[in-house]
Amino acid sequence: MMLMSMRLSVRSVSVQAVRLRRLLLVASILAAQLLVGALTPASACACGAFIDPADAGNDSDVLEETAVLAHRDGRETIIMGFQLGASRTGPALLVPTPTVPDVSAADVDTLSEMRSATRPRQRIRYDYWGTSEEPPGLVGSGDDHGAAVPDSAAVVHSRQRIGSFDVAVLGGDAAPVRTWLEDNGFALSDEVSPLLEPYAEEGWTFTAVRYADDAVLEDETEPLRFDFDSEELVYPMRFSQAARTSQELNLYVISDQPMQRTDASEDEQISERPWIADPTDEDWTWTDDTLRGLIAPDDHGGRHGIVTQFRIWGEPESFTTDFTFAPDPEQDTVVPTYDVTEVVYLGPFPAGWTLTGIVVLLGNLITAIVTVIVLVLAQRGTRSRGTRVS
């Protein structure tokens, strides 16, 4: 009895020790997160640069970036969504594009529906014994709007207020573009400024975005839409070399085939494709007008298109090229799923145990019946032999 008591005591101490270690681990993680939150400097937007050059402690950090991309008939569309931590106006997001874009407001519902359409699908796993204790787990990536650009001045293709943003589309050499941005309240950091030259030399256009002076600064901002002529599907990334932290992107590419990255810097980053499929094949109906417009109609008036999701992580120095994409027709469909276990009951108990009990009872009953029959037949045989002897 004493030995049993000692074992129970040791087991209790062991359980308490495990719980204490778990609490210490959680506390350590929370402390690390708080420390990172306090020390992390301004970061660069993956496709542009939203860095506050005035005060690293009073910055506009791009906390998350999500974009939908499509390319059809030589025209590309980028719907860019991001979350910002901002406390003042001024810092500028600079988005380069190979030609002059049409910039307009997009709807947050567009990105929300894309996320919903590509969410992991539920797969029900039936448990007949009531023994599963594991949690669900994943199983399984226009016309030219401006005149020729002179060397001496920036060309302002357009400037407009879009939602909370002051948006200017500029062309020209890097130096006059910098001057125009500085003179018009668009602040750029020293890290971003030198990166304008390669784009300018290639004849690209710059879209400068900043909060308007009277904007109400919020963590979640409305997405922006960029439509522009392009020979290939491209996502500008070279400005991310100015980032001060690692970069993370979530891109959804709409096409009639699975897509893959073809740029030279792909091997320098972690790139995954967690979703490659037509959501309509997974019981999804597109309702967002923007997404319906980006997905080619079929012969029956429906909207069917493959969505390839890219999850990309990389250090700033790895983004030496823009992202480019091309069809990957040999790629299989990828639809992430998670298991949901449902215990099947038959009466008050799991079906497996109930059926087992029934089988055991029936087996015992049959055995008893057979035994009785054998005994009866044996007795009759004994009596029959006794009668013949007499």
N, C-alpha and C positions, 0 to 999 in steps of 0.2 A: 504493500500500500504506500509505504514511504517512497519506494522507487518510482511508482507511478506519479506521485505528487511532485517528486523532483523533476521528472520528465516534463510534466505539464508546466512547471515553473520555468524550465529552460526554454520550452517552446514559446511561452508567453514573452520571455525576454527577447527571444529571437525575432518574433513578430514585431515587437515594439522597436527593435533596432532597425528592421527593414523600413518601418513607417518613418522613423527619424531620418534615415538616409534619403528617403523620397522627399520629405519636407525640405531637407537641406539642398537637394538637387533643384527643386522648384524655386527655392529662394535664390539660389545662385543664378539660375536662368533669368529670373526677374531682375536681379541686380545688374546682370550683364546687359539686359535690354535697356534698362534705365541709363546705364553708363554710355552705351552706344548712342542712345537718343540724345544724351547731353553733349557728346563729343563729336558726333558725325558732322562734318562740314558740308557746305553746299555741294550738290551733285549736278551733273549735266543731264539734260533730257537726252534720251537715246538718239533721237533723230535731229535734235537741235542743241541748244545750250541755254538753260534757264538759270544762269549763275548770277548772283548778286555781287558785283564787284566792289560795292561800297562797304559792306559789313558782313563778314562771314558768320557773325552771330545773329544777324538779322536778315536771313536769306530767304530765297524762294527755292526750296528743294523740290525736285520732282520725285514724289514718293512712289508713284506707280505709273506705268505707261502701257496702254492697250491701244491697238490699232487694227482696223479692218482694211484690207487691201484688195483691189480688183483691177484687172487690166483687160480691156476689150477694144478691138478695132483701133489700136494705137492710142487709146486714151486711158490714163490711169487715175484711179480714185484712192485717196487715203483718208480715212476717217480716224482722227487721232483723239484719243481720250487720255487724260492724265489727272493725277491728283497733286495739288501743290500745297506746300506749307509756306505761306507768305504773310508778311506783316506790313509791307509797303508796296507802292507802285514803283515802276522804273525798270527792274530787271527784265531783259528781253529774251524771249524764245526766238531763235533764228532757225528757220526751216528752209534748207536749200532744195530746189527742184530743177530738173534739167531744162524745163521751159516755164514760161509764165503761167502761174496757176490761177484758177478761179477759186477764191477762198470764201467759204460761207459757213454759217452756223449749222451744226449737226445736233441730233437729238440724243440725249442720254439713253433713251429707250433702244436705240440702234445697237449700242454696245451691250446693253443688258440682254437683249434678245439673242445676240450672238453667243454670249456666255451661256445662256440657258439652253440654246439649241445644241451646244457642244458639251453639255454637262455629262458626267458619267451616268450610264444607264443602270437601272436597278435590275438585278438578277435574283430571283427568289430561289433559295435552296431549302428544301423541305427536310425537316429533322423529325424522324419518327420515334426518337428515343429520348428527346429532351435533354441531351448531354452537351450541346454546343454552348460554349461560353466565350468564343472569340468574337471581337467586335468586327463590323463590316470593314473590308479592306479592298483597295483597288487591285485589279488584275488586268492583265492585258496580254505628228509633230505638225489742148484746144487752140484755138487760134492764138497767134501772137498778139498780145495786147499792147505792146509798146513799140517805140521806134528804135532804130539802131542805137546802140549804147556808145556814147562818146567817152573818150579817155579822161576827160576833165571833170565830169560830174556824174552823180548817180541819177539814174532814170527812175522816177516814181511811177510805176505802172498803175498803182491804185493805193488809196488810203481810206479806210472805213472803220466805223465802229460796229463790231460784231459781238453782241451780248455784253459781257464785261470787258471785252478786249478792244484795244486800239491796234489795228492791223495795217501794216504797210507792205506792199510788194515792190521790191527794188531790184534794179539791174545795174551793171556797170563794174568797173574795177573795184578791187577791195578797198583801196584808200578812200575814194569818194563815198563808197557805201558806209565805211566807218564814220566818216565826217558827218554824213547825213543823219545817221543813227544818234550820234552824240548831240547834234544840234537839235534833235527833235524828241529828246527825252527817252531814247531807247539805250539803256546802259548795257555794255558788253564788258566781259572780264578780259584781263590780259591773256588768260589761257585760250579763250575762244578767238580773239582777234587775229592771230597768225593763221588760223585754219581757214579764213575766208579766201586766201590767195588761190589754193588749188581749184576750188569751185569757180571762182571768178575767171580764172584762166581757161576753164572748160566751158565758159559761157552760161553757167547756171544762174538761176534767179534766186533771190533771198526773200523769204517772207518773214518779216519781223512782227512779233506778237508781244504785247505787254498789257498789263492791266491798265484800263483807262484811269485817269486821275480821280474820277468820282466813283470808281468801282467799289463794290463791297467785297472785300477779300474773303474768300471761302476756301476750305480745303478741297472741295470737289467742284470742278469747273465744267462748263459745258464743252462738249467736243467740238473740234473744228474739222471741216471737210476741205480737202484740196483736190481739185480736178485739173489735170494737165496732160499735155501730149508727151508721150514717151515711147521709144521703140521697144523697150523691155520693162518688165515689172521691177521696180527699184525702190528701195527704202533707204533714205539718206542716213548714214551712221558716222561719218568721219568726224563730226563735231564732238562725238563722245570721247574722243581722245583728251578733251579738256576736263573730263569728269574727275572728281576727287574720290569717288567711291566706285565699287563695282556696279555694273549696269545689269538690269533685268528687264526683259521685254516679253510681251504676250501679243503675238501677231496672228491674225486670222486671214488667210489668203483664200479668196473665192476664185474658183476656176472650174473648167469642165473635166479636169484631171487632177490627181494628186500632184503636189508641188514639192520641189526641193530647192535648197539653197545652192547657188553656183558661184558665189563670190569667193575670192582667195582667202579671206580672213575666217572662213567658217571653222577651219581646224583649230583656230586659236581660242574658240569659245565652246561652251557647253550648249549644244543645240538639240532639242528634243521635239518630237512631233507626237504629242499625246492623242491627237484626234485627226483622223484622215477618213472622211466619209461624207456622204450626202445626208444631212439631218432628216430630210423627208423620208429616207429609207428607215429611219428610226422613229417613226410616228411623230414627226414634227411638221407643223404647217407654218410657213413664214407669214407674219402679220405686219411687220415693219415695212413701210413703203420704201424706205431707203434701201434696205436689204433686198426687197423684191425687185427694185430697179437695177441692182448690181448683179442679180442672178439671172442668167439667160432663160427666157421662156422656152418650154418645149412645144411640140406640135399640138398638144392638147390644152394649152393655156396654163399649164402648171409651171412651177418654178423649181428647177432641179439643178443643183450644182454641188461640186465637191468643195468642202471646207477643209483646208489643211491648217492646223494650229501649230505655231512654233513657239516654244518656250526657250528663251535664250538668255544665258548668263555669261558675262565676260568682264575682264578688267579693262580699264580705259585704254591702255596701250595696245590692246588687241584689235581695236576697231580701226584698222588702217584702210579699209575699203567700205563702200556702201554695200548693203545687202542686195543681191540680185537673185531672181528666182526663175525656174524653168520647170516644165512638166516632168513628172516622174511616173510614167504610165505603168511600170512594172511593180509599183508599190502596192502592197495589199491594204485593204481597209483596216483602220485601227479605231475601235470604239471602246473606250475605257468603261468597265463595269464594276459594280461593287455588289457583294453578296448580302442579302437580307435573309436571315434564317427564320423560318416559321415552323413552330412545333405543331405537328399534326396529332390531334387528340381523338381518341375513340372512347367516349365516355369521359370519366374524370381523369384518365391517365393517358400518357403518350401512346399513340397507336401501336408502336412497336411492342411495348410492354403488354398492352391489352391483348394484342393478337397472339403474343407468345403465351400469355396466360390461358387464352382460349384454346390454343393448340395443345398446351400441356393438359388442360382439363379434358379435352376431347380424347387425347391420347390415353389418359388414365381411364376414362370411361370406356373406351374401346377395349383396352386391356382387361378391364373388369368384366365386360360383357363376354369377351372371348374366354376368359378364365371360367366364368360361370357355365358357358356352353360346354367347354371341355369337361368340367366336373360332372355336369348332367349326363353327357354322353358316356363318361366313364362309369358312372353309377348304373346307367341302363345296361351297359355292357356286362357289368358284374352280375346284375340280377339275371340277365339272360343266360349267362353261363351257369349260374346256380340252378336255374329251372331245368336246364338240360341234364345236369348231373342227377337231380332227383328222379 
